Amino acid sequence: MRPNSTAVIPCPLCRAPLRSTADYCTSCGAERHFGPRKIEVISSMVGGCVLLPGVSLLVRPFSLWTVLFALIGIGVGFFYAHVRFGVDRWFKGEGKIKR
């Protein structure tokens, strides 16, 4: 019996056949990842922490509001990373997976 055509998909990187529920490719070592990586979350939070207070400093001098905008920028950066990178993505692994 042959598997259903919707149950087999090509690997996004090497085009080897995979099950649609596979988390890694046995031929090229690519791994499926859902959601943002740590570096993406950290860079978004730092960007929010810098950009929002920067705009605040253009409007008024340094004050308690600037610190409050920095904290809000960290939260906005965190949520931005989860919205922007909250999908299934495939990344090249460190090599073939050994079993």
Residue frames as qw, qx, qy, qz and C-alpha x, y, z in Angstrom:
[[0.000, 0.888, 0.460, 0.000, 0.00, 0.00, 0.00],
 [0.406, 0.370, -0.019, 0.836, 1.33, 3.45, -0.91],
 [0.173, -0.462, -0.486, 0.721, 1.01, 6.32, 1.60],
 [0.211, 0.873, 0.434, -0.066, -1.46, 9.12, 0.95],
 [0.527, 0.506, 0.079, 0.679, 0.08, 11.90, -1.14],
 [0.196, -0.854, 0.023, -0.481, -0.72, 14.49, 1.54],
 [0.815, -0.572, 0.043, 0.082, 1.20, 12.47, 4.13],
 [0.754, -0.087, 0.201, 0.620, 4.50, 12.88, 2.28],
 [0.163, 0.982, 0.022, -0.092, 6.08, 16.28, 1.67],
 [0.725, 0.431, -0.203, 0.498, 9.50, 17.28, 0.31],
 [0.561, -0.502, -0.200, 0.627, 12.13, 18.58, 2.71],
 [0.167, 0.969, 0.129, -0.126, 12.29, 22.39, 2.28],
 [0.200, -0.808, 0.459, 0.311, 16.09, 22.29, 2.02],
 [0.197, -0.368, 0.841, 0.344, 17.08, 19.08, 0.18],
 [0.652, 0.195, -0.283, -0.675, 13.73, 17.95, -1.32],
 [0.179, 0.079, -0.979, 0.055, 13.99, 14.45, 0.17],
 [0.544, -0.438, -0.514, -0.498, 10.59, 12.89, 0.95],
 [0.023, 0.122, -0.695, 0.708, 9.40, 13.40, 4.54],
 [0.178, -0.590, -0.787, 0.036, 6.28, 12.68, 6.51],
 [0.045, -0.738, -0.190, -0.645, 4.24, 15.81, 7.07],
 [0.625, -0.765, -0.070, -0.142, 4.69, 15.40, 10.85],
 [0.825, 0.060, -0.206, 0.523, 8.49, 14.97, 10.75],
 [0.325, -0.929, -0.008, 0.176, 10.60, 17.21, 12.99],
 [0.244, -0.688, 0.545, 0.413, 13.90, 16.57, 11.23],
 [0.774, 0.540, -0.243, -0.225, 15.18, 15.39, 7.88],
 [0.871, -0.313, 0.339, 0.167, 17.27, 12.22, 7.96],
 [0.782, 0.429, 0.172, 0.417, 19.09, 13.04, 4.72],
 [0.345, 0.660, -0.091, 0.661, 20.29, 16.62, 5.31],
 [0.450, -0.221, -0.574, 0.648, 19.80, 17.06, 9.07],
 [0.142, -0.391, -0.093, -0.905, 17.42, 20.02, 8.81],
 [0.150, -0.328, -0.811, 0.461, 15.28, 20.59, 11.90],
 [0.174, -0.685, -0.472, -0.526, 11.79, 22.06, 12.17],
 [0.254, -0.163, -0.494, 0.815, 11.50, 24.84, 14.70],
 [0.137, -0.757, -0.550, -0.327, 8.36, 26.60, 15.88],
 [0.349, -0.911, -0.184, 0.118, 8.50, 30.09, 17.32],
 [0.223, 0.906, -0.301, 0.194, 11.34, 32.54, 17.77],
 [0.792, 0.055, -0.398, 0.459, 14.87, 31.54, 18.68],
 [0.512, -0.661, -0.265, 0.480, 16.57, 33.13, 21.69],
 [0.383, -0.137, 0.200, 0.891, 18.66, 35.48, 19.56],
 [0.029, -0.488, -0.526, -0.696, 15.54, 36.75, 17.79],
 [0.428, -0.775, -0.464, -0.011, 13.75, 37.42, 21.08],
 [0.540, -0.528, -0.098, 0.648, 16.77, 39.14, 22.61],
 [0.296, 0.058, 0.315, 0.900, 17.44, 41.32, 19.57],
 [0.157, -0.639, -0.533, -0.532, 13.78, 42.38, 19.38],
 [0.505, -0.756, -0.369, 0.193, 13.73, 43.24, 23.09],
 [0.490, -0.361, 0.056, 0.792, 16.96, 45.25, 22.83],
 [0.161, 0.320, 0.459, 0.813, 15.61, 47.03, 19.75],
 [0.301, -0.752, -0.501, -0.304, 12.42, 47.96, 21.58],
 [0.575, -0.653, -0.235, 0.433, 14.42, 49.05, 24.62],
 [0.414, -0.211, 0.195, 0.864, 16.50, 51.40, 22.45],
 [0.094, 0.379, 0.538, 0.748, 13.99, 52.69, 19.89],
 [0.288, -0.767, -0.542, -0.185, 11.08, 53.64, 22.13],
 [0.449, -0.727, -0.159, 0.495, 13.17, 55.63, 24.66],
 [0.406, -0.042, 0.337, 0.848, 15.04, 57.18, 21.73],
 [0.036, -0.593, -0.526, -0.608, 11.79, 58.60, 20.39],
 [0.444, -0.793, -0.402, 0.109, 10.90, 59.68, 23.92],
 [0.521, -0.463, 0.013, 0.717, 14.20, 61.55, 24.24],
 [0.247, 0.290, 0.417, 0.825, 13.45, 63.48, 21.05],
 [0.245, -0.733, -0.483, -0.411, 10.25, 64.81, 22.61],
 [0.441, -0.859, 0.067, -0.251, 11.42, 65.56, 26.14],
 [0.146, 0.649, -0.695, 0.275, 14.65, 65.33, 28.17],
 [0.489, 0.014, -0.858, 0.158, 15.59, 62.25, 30.19],
 [0.475, -0.348, 0.311, -0.746, 13.07, 61.58, 32.93],
 [0.484, -0.053, 0.815, -0.315, 11.13, 58.80, 34.59],
 [0.746, 0.490, 0.132, -0.432, 9.04, 58.59, 31.41],
 [0.432, 0.623, -0.628, -0.176, 12.14, 57.52, 29.48],
 [0.133, -0.257, 0.933, -0.214, 12.66, 54.60, 31.85],
 [0.618, 0.271, 0.567, -0.472, 8.98, 53.69, 31.58],
 [0.671, 0.608, -0.190, -0.379, 9.19, 53.78, 27.76],
 [0.189, 0.512, -0.837, -0.036, 12.27, 51.51, 27.93],
 [0.359, -0.023, 0.877, -0.318, 10.32, 48.94, 29.94],
 [0.679, 0.491, 0.295, -0.459, 7.38, 49.19, 27.55],
 [0.467, 0.662, -0.501, -0.303, 9.81, 48.79, 24.63],
 [0.094, -0.313, 0.943, -0.071, 11.12, 45.54, 26.12],
 [0.526, 0.256, 0.720, -0.374, 7.59, 44.17, 26.32],
 [0.615, 0.656, -0.007, -0.438, 6.73, 45.34, 22.81],
 [0.256, 0.599, -0.730, -0.205, 9.93, 43.74, 21.46],
 [0.305, -0.106, 0.928, -0.184, 9.07, 40.45, 23.16],
 [0.602, 0.459, 0.540, -0.368, 5.60, 40.35, 21.63],
 [0.469, 0.721, -0.301, -0.413, 6.92, 41.49, 18.24],
 [0.027, 0.442, -0.887, -0.131, 9.37, 38.55, 18.16],
 [0.390, 0.127, 0.886, -0.215, 6.59, 36.08, 18.94],
 [0.586, 0.636, 0.287, -0.412, 4.29, 37.51, 16.28],
 [0.352, 0.745, -0.449, -0.347, 6.99, 37.88, 13.62],
 [0.231, 0.422, -0.874, -0.065, 8.66, 34.49, 14.11],
 [0.561, -0.064, 0.665, -0.489, 5.72, 32.41, 15.40],
 [0.826, 0.370, -0.164, -0.393, 5.59, 29.96, 12.48],
 [0.922, -0.099, 0.320, 0.192, 7.10, 26.61, 11.50],
 [0.314, 0.850, -0.402, -0.132, 10.57, 27.15, 10.07],
 [0.977, 0.029, 0.003, 0.212, 13.27, 24.75, 8.97],
 [0.105, -0.897, 0.426, 0.062, 16.91, 25.35, 9.94],
 [0.718, 0.428, -0.540, 0.100, 19.98, 23.56, 8.70],
 [0.844, -0.536, 0.018, -0.002, 21.17, 21.17, 11.41],
 [0.292, -0.774, 0.544, 0.144, 24.71, 20.47, 12.51],
 [0.120, 0.359, -0.883, -0.278, 24.90, 17.45, 10.26],
 [0.636, -0.126, -0.648, -0.399, 23.12, 14.18, 9.69],
 [0.638, -0.461, 0.333, -0.519, 21.27, 12.85, 12.69],
 [0.330, 0.282, -0.900, 0.050, 22.79, 9.66, 13.99],
 [0.796, -0.311, 0.023, -0.518, 20.62, 6.96, 15.43]]
